[in-house]
């Protein structure tokens, strides 16, 4: 066991050089869990376009959720059906501002 750890020493110590590197992928797996459950229940999508649309909407929903925005308000703003008084900034600028 120690021999295996010794072989991976550089990889395991990388976290000391770059502390922003996550030690696990639990957050990524948790983000996908809802999608997997829905896909199993519905049987998935039939077409490639359907998969791309589902993945795009899921990505937008998760990003809005992490930024504390309502996905439906964001979508309404982008489609032009929200109030002009409450315009929502582009997600890219909001993500960059939080980084």
C-alpha positions as CSV (number, residue, x, y, z in Angstrom):
1,X,0.0,0.0,0.0
2,X,2.8,2.5,0.8
3,X,4.5,1.6,-2.4
4,X,1.4,2.6,-4.4
5,X,1.2,5.9,-2.4
6,X,4.9,6.5,-3.1
7,X,4.3,6.2,-6.9
8,X,1.5,8.8,-6.8
9,X,3.4,11.1,-4.4
10,X,3.6,14.0,-6.9
11,X,-0.1,13.7,-7.8
12,X,-1.2,13.5,-4.2
13,X,1.0,16.5,-3.1
14,X,-0.3,18.7,-5.9
15,X,-3.0,20.0,-3.6
16,X,-0.2,21.7,-1.5
17,X,1.0,23.6,-4.6
18,X,-2.6,24.5,-5.7
19,X,-5.0,24.6,-2.8
20,X,-7.9,25.4,-5.1
21,X,-7.8,21.9,-6.5
22,X,-10.7,19.9,-5.0
23,X,-9.8,16.7,-3.2
24,X,-13.0,15.0,-4.3
25,X,-15.6,15.3,-7.0
26,X,-18.7,15.2,-4.8
27,X,-20.0,18.6,-6.0
28,X,-19.8,17.5,-9.6
29,X,-21.5,14.2,-8.9
30,X,-24.2,15.9,-6.8
31,X,-24.9,18.3,-9.7
32,X,-25.5,15.4,-12.0
33,X,-27.6,13.2,-9.6
34,X,-30.9,15.0,-10.5
35,X,-30.3,14.5,-14.2
36,X,-29.6,10.8,-13.8
37,X,-32.8,10.2,-11.8
38,X,-34.9,12.1,-14.4
39,X,-33.2,10.3,-17.3
40,X,-33.9,6.9,-15.6
41,X,-37.6,7.7,-15.0
42,X,-38.3,9.2,-18.5
43,X,-36.2,6.8,-20.4
44,X,-33.8,9.5,-21.7
45,X,-34.0,11.5,-24.9
46,X,-34.5,10.1,-28.4
47,X,-32.4,12.5,-30.5
48,X,-29.0,14.2,-30.3
49,X,-30.7,17.6,-30.4
50,X,-32.9,16.6,-27.4
51,X,-29.8,15.6,-25.4
52,X,-28.1,18.9,-26.2
53,X,-31.2,20.9,-25.2
54,X,-31.5,18.9,-22.0
55,X,-27.8,19.4,-21.2
56,X,-27.9,23.1,-22.0
57,X,-31.0,23.7,-19.8
58,X,-29.5,21.7,-16.9
59,X,-26.3,23.7,-17.1
60,X,-28.2,27.0,-17.1
61,X,-30.3,25.8,-14.2
62,X,-27.3,24.7,-12.1
63,X,-25.5,27.9,-12.8
64,X,-28.5,30.0,-11.8
65,X,-28.9,28.0,-8.7
66,X,-25.3,28.5,-7.7
67,X,-25.6,32.2,-8.3
68,X,-28.8,32.4,-6.3
69,X,-30.9,33.4,-9.3
70,X,-34.3,32.1,-10.3
71,X,-33.8,30.0,-13.4
72,X,-37.3,31.0,-14.6
73,X,-36.7,34.7,-14.1
74,X,-33.4,34.4,-16.0
75,X,-35.1,32.5,-18.8
76,X,-37.9,35.0,-19.0
77,X,-35.4,37.8,-19.2
78,X,-33.5,36.2,-22.0
79,X,-36.8,35.5,-23.9
80,X,-38.0,39.1,-23.3
81,X,-41.0,38.3,-21.2
82,X,-39.8,39.8,-17.9
83,X,-40.2,43.4,-16.7
84,X,-37.7,45.7,-18.2
85,X,-37.1,47.2,-14.7
86,X,-35.6,43.9,-13.4
87,X,-33.1,43.0,-16.2
88,X,-30.7,40.2,-15.3
89,X,-27.0,40.5,-16.2
90,X,-25.4,37.9,-18.5
91,X,-24.4,34.8,-16.5
92,X,-20.8,35.0,-17.8
93,X,-20.3,38.4,-16.2
94,X,-21.9,37.2,-12.9
95,X,-19.7,34.1,-12.8
96,X,-16.6,36.2,-13.5
97,X,-17.5,38.7,-10.8
98,X,-17.8,35.9,-8.2
99,X,-14.5,34.2,-9.2
